[in-house]
Amino acid sequence: MESQVEKIVLIVDESIRADILGINGYGKGTTPYLRSVETGLINFGLAASASNCSDYSNLILRTGIRKGAIPDHDQMSLKTPSIWQLTKRAGYYNVYLDAQSAEEWGNYQNFMNKQEATFIDELLRLRQGVAYESDGVARDKLIDLLKQPGKVFIMLNKYGIHFPYFRSYPPESIIFTPALGPGEPMNDREKSLNSFMNGIRWSVDDWFKGLLSESGEFGNYVIIYTSDHGQNIVDDGTLATHCRPRANRFEGIVPMMVFASDAATLERLKAAQAEGYDRTSHFQVFPTLIKLAGYNGAWVKSHYGASLGEPLGSSPEFFVGDVHGRGSVRNWVSIFPNGIENDQRP
């Protein structure tokens, strides 16, 4: 097993809705920095999360359970080898950065447990007292790890954007107005949307500007960036933002971007970008990660399905309901209006 990629990173952001990113054609300047990046970035546009609930999406991203195995009545997602086991077997030093949990909490989230954590070499809980500072601390640690010698696999759960959105960015970073303030109800969609866009500028665009400004000193790297789920921003008149049994499509629209210095990876994914634009899914992330770690491509596809370099084979959609089959709600929801794909390929 031989991998040419020294640093493999999976960044899972929180509640980032891809159709509100300027880089994906949104009409307002939410991501001016990302739109300016000319090299080392393959953007797959809108993607489908595995679920509209964070815990299920993260579990699927870490275990590679296939779409056809859901609902997972036998709970194989809780029994199958995790990404940590496969990357460790491939010779990687495993690091988990959790910007949503504080060190003193000592907790696991998203179905992770002590058994899974035994395959993690370094687990850092980085939630700060001022919540919006958490991702900056995580970024500093990530930069440090990417500059170190040796093979490392890193998964980062960012703090991202949580409702109420104004807690996800500093007051001086308000660009889009009028925005929500403390104690204001969310049902003002204009203010909610502006607050969300302010969060994107701070938590996504500015965050990546700080990260990539150091990339010249990184080892040979590939970074996959997505979010756990999207967000309902009063789009259907209701206030719940995600994880609803009657989900709308916006709850499953997430970004899918690959940042890399590895020329072979960039060339392969660039070739797949036109076919995969607005057509990728969380279910392709796990196969991509273990292929980067050196596992045989044919074996990966037969066991885990298509990677980001291959056609998904179905319309991008996300699961609504309990992934383990409990309860009466078990639906797949397309990320496209009325389930009809728009041809937005570059």
C-alpha positions in Angstrom: 0.0 0.0 0.0 1.6 3.2 -1.2 0.2 6.7 -0.9 1.8 9.7 -2.5 -0.3 12.1 -0.3 1.4 12.9 2.9 -1.4 15.0 4.5 -5.0 14.0 4.2 -7.6 16.3 5.8 -11.4 16.1 6.1 -13.0 19.3 7.2 -16.7 19.0 8.2 -18.2 22.4 8.8 -21.4 23.1 10.6 -24.7 24.2 8.9 -23.0 25.7 5.8 -25.5 25.9 2.9 -23.7 25.7 -0.4 -26.2 27.7 -2.5 -25.4 30.8 -0.4 -21.7 30.7 -1.2 -20.6 33.3 -3.8 -18.2 30.7 -5.3 -21.3 28.7 -6.2 -22.9 31.6 -8.0 -24.8 33.3 -5.2 -25.6 36.9 -6.0 -23.9 38.5 -2.9 -20.3 38.5 -2.0 -20.2 35.9 0.7 -16.9 34.2 -0.5 -14.8 36.8 -2.3 -11.5 35.1 -1.2 -12.6 31.7 -2.4 -13.7 33.1 -5.7 -10.2 34.5 -6.2 -8.4 31.2 -5.7 -7.1 30.2 -9.1 -5.0 27.1 -8.4 -5.2 24.2 -6.0 -9.0 24.1 -5.7 -11.5 21.9 -7.3 -15.0 23.0 -6.5 -17.9 20.6 -7.1 -20.6 23.2 -6.4 -23.7 22.0 -4.6 -23.6 18.5 -3.0 -26.0 16.4 -1.0 -25.3 15.7 2.7 -25.9 12.1 3.9 -28.6 13.4 6.2 -30.2 16.6 7.4 -29.0 15.7 11.0 -25.4 16.3 12.0 -24.9 13.1 14.0 -26.0 10.8 11.1 -24.0 12.7 8.5 -20.8 12.6 10.6 -21.3 8.9 11.3 -21.6 8.1 7.6 -18.6 10.2 6.7 -16.5 8.3 9.3 -17.7 4.8 8.5 -18.4 4.8 4.7 -21.8 3.1 5.0 -23.3 3.0 1.5 -26.4 4.7 0.5 -28.1 1.4 -0.4 -27.6 0.2 3.2 -29.8 2.9 4.6 -32.0 2.5 6.7 -29.3 0.7 8.6 -31.6 -1.7 10.6 -28.7 -3.9 11.7 -26.6 -0.9 12.9 -23.7 -1.9 10.8 -22.6 1.8 10.8 -21.8 1.3 14.5 -19.9 -2.0 13.9 -17.9 -1.4 10.7 -14.3 -0.3 10.7 -14.0 3.5 10.9 -11.8 5.8 8.8 -9.3 5.9 11.7 -8.7 2.2 11.5 -8.1 2.3 7.7 -5.8 5.3 7.8 -3.9 3.9 10.7 -3.4 0.6 8.9 -2.1 2.7 5.9 0.6 4.3 8.2 -1.0 7.6 9.0 -0.9 9.4 12.4 -4.5 10.1 13.2 -5.7 13.5 14.6 -9.2 14.5 15.5 -9.9 18.2 16.0 -13.3 18.9 17.6 -14.1 22.7 17.6 -17.6 22.0 19.0 -16.6 20.5 22.3 -14.5 21.9 25.1 -11.7 20.0 26.7 -13.3 20.0 30.1 -16.5 18.4 28.8 -14.6 15.2 27.9 -17.4 14.1 25.7 -17.8 12.3 22.4 -20.3 13.3 19.8 -21.9 12.1 16.6 -21.9 8.4 17.7 -18.2 8.4 18.4 -17.2 6.4 21.5 -14.1 5.3 23.4 -13.7 2.2 21.2 -13.5 4.3 18.0 -11.3 6.8 19.8 -8.6 4.1 20.5 -7.6 4.4 16.9 -7.1 8.2 17.2 -3.5 9.2 18.1 -4.4 12.8 19.1 -7.9 14.0 20.1 -8.2 17.8 20.8 -11.4 19.4 21.9 -11.0 23.1 21.0 -14.3 24.8 21.8 -13.5 28.3 23.3 -15.4 30.4 25.8 -16.2 32.8 23.0 -17.7 30.4 20.5 -16.7 32.1 17.3 -13.0 31.9 18.3 -13.1 28.1 18.3 -12.5 27.7 14.6 -9.5 30.0 14.7 -7.8 27.9 17.4 -8.6 24.8 15.3 -7.1 26.4 12.2 -3.9 27.3 14.0 -3.5 23.6 15.1 -4.3 22.4 11.7 -1.7 24.7 10.1 0.9 23.4 12.6 0.1 19.8 11.8 0.3 20.4 8.0 3.8 21.8 8.5 5.1 18.8 10.4 6.9 16.0 8.7 5.3 12.6 8.3 2.0 11.1 7.1 -1.0 12.4 9.0 -4.8 12.1 8.6 -6.8 14.9 10.2 -10.5 15.2 10.7 -11.8 18.6 11.8 -15.3 19.3 13.0 -15.6 23.1 12.8 -17.8 25.1 15.0 -19.2 26.8 11.9 -22.5 28.6 12.1 -25.0 27.9 14.8 -28.3 29.6 15.4 -28.6 32.3 16.7 -26.2 33.2 13.9 -24.9 36.3 15.5 -22.9 34.2 17.9 -20.9 32.7 15.0 -18.9 35.9 14.1 -17.5 38.9 15.9 -19.7 42.1 16.0 -17.1 44.0 13.9 -17.5 41.5 11.1 -21.0 42.5 10.2 -21.1 43.2 6.5 -24.6 42.4 5.5 -27.3 44.4 7.2 -29.8 44.5 8.7 -28.7 41.5 10.8 -30.2 39.7 13.8 -29.2 41.0 17.2 -29.4 39.3 20.7 -33.0 38.5 21.6 -34.4 39.1 18.1 -36.8 36.5 16.7 -35.6 34.5 13.7 -38.8 34.9 11.8 -37.5 38.0 10.1 -36.0 36.2 7.1 -34.0 39.2 5.8 -32.2 39.6 9.1 -31.7 35.9 9.5 -30.3 35.5 6.0 -28.0 38.5 6.4 -26.7 37.1 9.7 -26.1 33.8 8.1 -24.1 35.5 5.3 -22.0 37.3 7.8 -21.3 34.0 9.4 -20.2 32.6 6.0 -17.8 35.5 5.4 -16.2 35.0 8.8 -16.4 31.2 9.3 -15.8 30.1 5.7 -14.2 32.7 3.5 -11.9 34.5 6.0 -11.1 31.1 7.7 -9.8 29.6 4.5 -7.9 32.8 3.7 -6.0 32.4 6.9 -5.5 28.7 6.3 -4.3 28.8 2.7 -2.1 31.8 3.3 0.2 29.3 5.0 -0.1 26.5 2.4 3.3 27.1 0.8 4.8 25.5 3.9 2.5 22.5 4.1 3.6 19.0 3.2 2.0 17.3 0.1 -1.7 17.7 1.1 -5.3 17.1 0.0 -8.1 18.7 2.0 -11.8 17.7 1.4 -14.2 20.3 2.7 -17.9 19.8 3.2 -20.6 20.5 5.9 -22.7 18.2 8.0 -26.0 19.6 6.6 -27.5 22.7 5.1 -30.0 25.1 6.6 -33.6 26.1 6.4 -33.5 29.9 6.8 -37.3 30.5 7.1 -37.5 29.3 3.5 -40.8 27.6 4.0 -42.1 29.9 6.7 -41.0 27.6 9.6 -38.3 28.4 12.1 -36.6 25.0 12.6 -33.3 25.1 10.8 -32.5 21.4 10.1 -33.1 17.8 11.2 -36.8 18.1 10.5 -38.9 15.1 9.5 -40.6 17.3 6.9 -37.3 18.6 5.5 -37.0 21.0 2.6 -34.1 20.6 0.1 -32.1 23.4 1.6 -31.4 21.3 4.7 -29.2 18.9 2.6 -27.4 21.3 0.3 -23.7 21.4 1.3 -20.4 22.4 -0.2 -18.0 20.0 -1.7 -14.5 21.4 -2.4 -11.0 19.8 -2.6 -7.9 21.9 -1.9 -4.7 20.2 -2.9 -1.0 20.6 -3.6 -0.9 17.0 -5.0 -0.7 17.3 -8.8 -2.1 13.9 -9.5 -5.1 14.4 -7.3 -5.9 17.8 -8.9 -5.6 16.4 -12.4 -7.9 13.5 -11.6 -10.5 15.5 -9.9 -10.4 18.3 -12.5 -11.3 15.7 -15.1 -14.2 14.7 -13.0 -15.4 18.2 -12.1 -17.5 18.9 -15.2 -19.5 15.6 -14.8 -19.7 15.9 -11.0 -20.6 19.6 -10.6 -23.7 19.9 -8.5 -23.9 16.1 -8.5 -21.7 14.8 -5.6 -22.6 13.4 -2.3 -21.3 12.7 1.2 -21.3 9.0 0.2 -18.3 9.7 -2.0 -16.1 11.2 0.7 -15.1 8.0 2.5 -14.0 6.2 -0.7 -12.0 9.2 -1.7 -10.2 9.4 1.6 -9.1 5.8 1.7 -8.0 5.9 -2.0 -5.8 8.8 -1.1 -4.4 6.7 1.7 -3.3 4.2 -0.8 -6.0 1.5 -0.9 -6.7 -0.2 -4.2 -9.2 1.7 -6.3 -11.1 -1.3 -7.5 -11.4 -2.7 -3.9 -12.5 0.6 -2.6 -15.3 1.0 -5.2 -16.5 -2.6 -4.7 -16.7 -2.1 -0.9 -17.6 1.6 -0.5 -18.8 2.8 -3.8 -17.8 5.7 -6.1 -15.2 8.3 -5.0 -15.3 12.0 -6.0 -13.3 11.1 -9.1 -16.2 8.9 -10.4 -19.8 9.4 -11.3 -22.2 9.1 -8.4 -24.6 7.0 -10.4 -27.7 8.6 -9.0 -29.3 12.0 -8.3 -27.8 13.7 -5.2 -30.2 13.4 -2.3 -30.1 13.1 1.5 -31.9 10.8 4.0 -34.5 12.2 6.3 -35.4 10.2 9.4 -33.5 7.8 11.7 -30.6 6.3 9.8 -31.0 3.1 11.9 -34.6 2.7 10.8 -36.4 3.6 13.9 -39.6 5.7 13.6 -42.0 6.1 10.7 -40.1 8.8 8.7 -37.7 7.3 6.0 -37.4 9.6 3.0 -34.8 10.6 0.5 -35.0 14.2 -0.5 -33.4 15.7 -3.7 -31.3 18.9 -3.4 -32.9 20.1 -6.6 -36.3 21.9 -6.9 -39.0 19.2 -7.5 -36.1 16.7 -7.8 -35.2 18.0 -11.3 -31.5 18.6 -11.9 -30.3 21.9 -13.3 -27.3 21.8 -15.7 -25.0 24.2 -14.0 -21.8 22.4 -15.0 -18.8 24.7 -15.7 
